[in-house]
Amino acid sequence: MLIMQSYRIGVVSEFEEGTKKVFNLGETEVGVFRLGGKFYAWNNICPHQGGPVCQGRLYPRVHENLDENKHSHGRLYDENNINIVCPWHGLEFDVRTGKHPGNEEIALDPLPVQIEGGEIYVIVGE
């Protein structure tokens, strides 16, 4: 039987915009991210080979700057789409959706986040 447990992880003011923190919540390690004033929580397990994905670096999504003849003119960085990069093998995931940008079938496992009275709670099933 799956038991849902709510964990208080802090207050909103403790999380700066564009940052992340990793927590051990019971038996589950969780990454919590603040982007655009919203909070996102993911199990800290990369679907590729189980690496600690939430401990990776945050980067703006990179796009190749191609002209009409498909010649490259460097890279463009999309500050509106922030990816987390798994430190083991470099797989990237959109922090807001949890999906891999090249294959949406590869995705992180989300956890619900609730804000109550300025306090942040993550719900974990154990």
C-alpha positions in Angstrom: 0.0 0.0 0.0 1.4 3.4 -1.0 1.4 5.9 1.8 1.6 9.6 0.9 3.7 11.7 3.3 3.9 15.5 3.2 7.4 17.0 4.0 8.0 20.7 4.9 11.2 21.7 3.2 11.3 25.4 4.0 9.8 28.7 3.3 9.5 30.4 -0.1 11.9 33.2 0.9 14.7 30.6 1.4 14.7 29.7 -2.3 16.3 32.2 -4.7 14.9 32.4 -8.2 16.6 30.0 -10.6 18.0 27.8 -7.9 17.6 24.2 -6.7 18.1 22.3 -3.4 18.3 18.5 -2.9 16.6 16.9 0.1 16.3 13.4 1.6 12.6 12.9 2.4 12.2 9.6 4.0 13.5 7.0 1.6 13.3 9.4 -1.3 15.9 11.9 -2.5 14.2 14.9 -4.2 15.4 18.0 -6.1 13.3 21.1 -5.6 13.6 24.0 -8.2 12.3 27.6 -8.2 11.8 29.0 -11.7 9.5 31.9 -12.7 8.3 32.0 -9.1 7.0 28.5 -9.3 8.3 25.4 -7.6 9.0 22.0 -9.2 10.1 18.8 -7.5 11.6 15.7 -9.1 12.8 12.4 -7.8 16.6 12.6 -7.9 16.9 9.6 -10.2 17.9 9.9 -13.9 15.7 7.6 -16.1 18.8 6.8 -18.2 20.9 4.9 -15.7 19.8 6.1 -12.2 22.2 9.0 -11.8 21.6 11.8 -9.3 20.1 14.1 -12.0 19.0 16.9 -9.6 22.6 17.3 -8.5 23.5 18.4 -12.0 24.0 21.9 -13.3 21.2 24.2 -14.6 21.7 25.6 -18.1 19.5 27.6 -20.5 18.4 25.3 -23.4 20.9 25.5 -26.3 19.7 25.9 -29.9 22.0 25.7 -32.9 21.8 29.0 -34.9 21.3 27.8 -38.5 20.7 29.9 -41.6 18.4 28.9 -44.5 21.2 26.7 -45.9 21.7 24.9 -42.6 25.1 26.4 -41.9 25.8 26.9 -38.2 26.4 30.4 -36.8 27.0 29.4 -33.2 24.6 28.7 -30.5 21.6 30.6 -29.0 20.7 30.2 -25.4 17.0 30.2 -24.4 16.8 31.7 -20.9 13.1 30.9 -20.8 13.8 27.1 -21.0 16.1 25.9 -18.2 17.5 22.4 -18.3 19.0 20.3 -15.6 21.9 18.2 -16.9 22.6 14.8 -15.3 26.2 14.7 -14.0 26.7 11.1 -15.0 26.1 11.1 -18.7 24.9 14.6 -19.7 21.2 13.9 -20.4 19.2 17.1 -20.2 15.7 17.6 -18.9 13.4 20.7 -18.9 13.1 21.7 -15.2 9.4 22.7 -15.7 8.2 19.6 -17.6 10.8 17.0 -16.6 11.0 15.9 -20.3 14.1 15.3 -22.3 14.2 17.9 -25.1 15.0 15.4 -27.9 12.7 12.5 -26.7 9.6 13.4 -24.6 9.2 9.8 -23.7 12.2 10.1 -21.5 11.2 12.1 -18.4 11.9 12.7 -14.7 9.5 11.5 -12.1 7.5 14.4 -10.6 6.4 15.0 -7.1 3.6 17.4 -6.0 4.6 20.7 -4.4 2.2 22.7 -2.2 2.7 26.2 -0.8 0.7 27.0 2.3 1.2 30.2 4.2 4.6 30.7 2.6 5.8 27.3 3.5 6.8 24.7 0.9 5.7 21.0 1.2 6.6 18.1 -1.1 4.4 15.1 -1.2 6.2 11.7 -1.4 4.7 8.3 -1.7 6.5 5.6 0.3 
